[in-house]
Amino acid sequence: MKKITILGLILIFSVMMLMGCSQGSGNDELVVGMELAYPPFETKDDKGEPMGVSVDFSKAFGEYIGKEVRIENIGWDGLIPAVQTEQVDMVISSMTIKEERMEKVDFSKPYAKALLAMLVNANSDIETMDDFNEPGRTIAVKIGSTGHSYAEQNLSQATIIPLPDESACVTEVAQGKADGFIYDQLTIYRNNKANPDTTKAIFIPFQDVEYWGVAVKKGNTELLDQLNAFIDEFYADGGFDDITEKFLKEEKVVFDELDFEWFFSDVNE
Amino acid sequence: MDGDKNNTVTKPNDGKNETFKAIGSILIALGVFVLFFYISLQRLGLELDFAFLYQFRYRLFYGFRMTVAISIFSLVLSLFIGVVSAVGNESKLLPLSYLAKMYVQFIRGTPMIMQVYLFFYIVGTAWGITNRFWAGVLILSIFEGAYISEIIRGGIHSIEKIQLEAAKAVGLSNKQTLGLVVIPQIVKRILPALAGQFASIIKDSSLLSLISVIEATQTIREISATNFAIFESYIFLGFMYLALTFPLSMFTRYLERRFSYEN
């Protein structure tokens, strides 16, 4: 009796697995994964609809290849697995092109670039990055961010505190639990502006530029070719100038004043 | 429950046969389970490679040890908080009783993620608790204490009035009644539930990765954040927790069986 039940169970499982159709997107739909927690690049409007630079960028690409774009909001840790398991066709989420990531996914050519900066407690005596690379110093980073790998490579003497989100990192610094928080310049600038009494911003001088790319499933050259052609065209047509004008007008002024490189300047030159 | 009954009914000379049958059934069940995951992986075309874990063995061991340490400290402290809260709940001093009731209601009615942030960044900072390990133990104990409090309260209420009357009739003092009649029975009755709660403590300690306590989950998050082998990492994490919770659940079963006979 029991054996028959078990055999039946196995049979049902097998049939289920053979019959169940894959959950991938339809042909006319392009599913783009992003973590909607990084304004103004990936965020939500007041009604909860996806909004921002990456959203407009993906919609322009959708138009270019004639597909309807659907945005999936996925946590940072889950973005690459979502591409790997084909839950999304691509990830456009201000993701830096990194070698470790390239082992899991393929990247388009860069469409933007960024540099890191550091938020420190207002009472801190820290002035240069060298002050940080000492035992007893604590650095908050967002898990898996480029700030995280920068800290591991360049601030190995300090204690690194990896946290799941940006707001926790900023809280650590504002409360003095951590000496600093490393993230991109825009985030640091914005959080410094939001907490002017408790924090100050330090910009890291010597570092490599980080290039952002679109991640697709390994081996999907068709989509990759379309993306690369689109990025060239979008640049040539001034698409990124329009996006800057729409979402990043204020920041552009500040970046120019501080002599920082802009996100969309000379990316592929 | 049915399984337990079957075991007791079994004739002694059938014992060996039954054991073989049980092992066979377990193997078949395990086979179905593994096959299901294997086919799922095949369908997605994912290949898993666990070899990199060896490279991180020291960190993994450290994280595992940290989870064990946090769980043990939290078990002791949450038991203490649970007893105090349960006794407070039954207190005739009304403000104390309401305080205990509010504590249990608040903790059980809100998600732990919110409590972790609230206690660490507001309460912890205000009172100077900066050590992440002890802050973590404290937060976890406060959380689990509310559940333990309810288990203990259930135990207190399970003591029939007639026993107290009987104790009085035999001439025991209040102290003797408590020590010889009430407490031993409460302990016996709530022990299986308490052991089960310990498994929850082990699992819930994973939420302390939110404040970067370097326990098992945080270690895995850090590793998978750098090499992106998220599936292998989290499957291994599952086995680390199972290594702790499985023996515990066996022990809980054993306690349940033992005490169900004695009653």
Interface residues (C-beta under 8 A of the other chain):
Chain A: K2 I6 L9 I10 F13 S14 M17 S22 D77 G78 I80 P81 Q84 T85 E86 E100 R101 E103 K104 I143 G144 H148 S149 E152 I161 P162 L163 P164 A168 T171 Q175 K177
Chain B: S25 I28 A29 V32 L35 F36 I39 S40 R43 L44 L46 Y117 Y121 T125 T130 S209 L210 I211 S212 Q218 R221 E222 S224 A225 T226 N227 F228 I230 F231
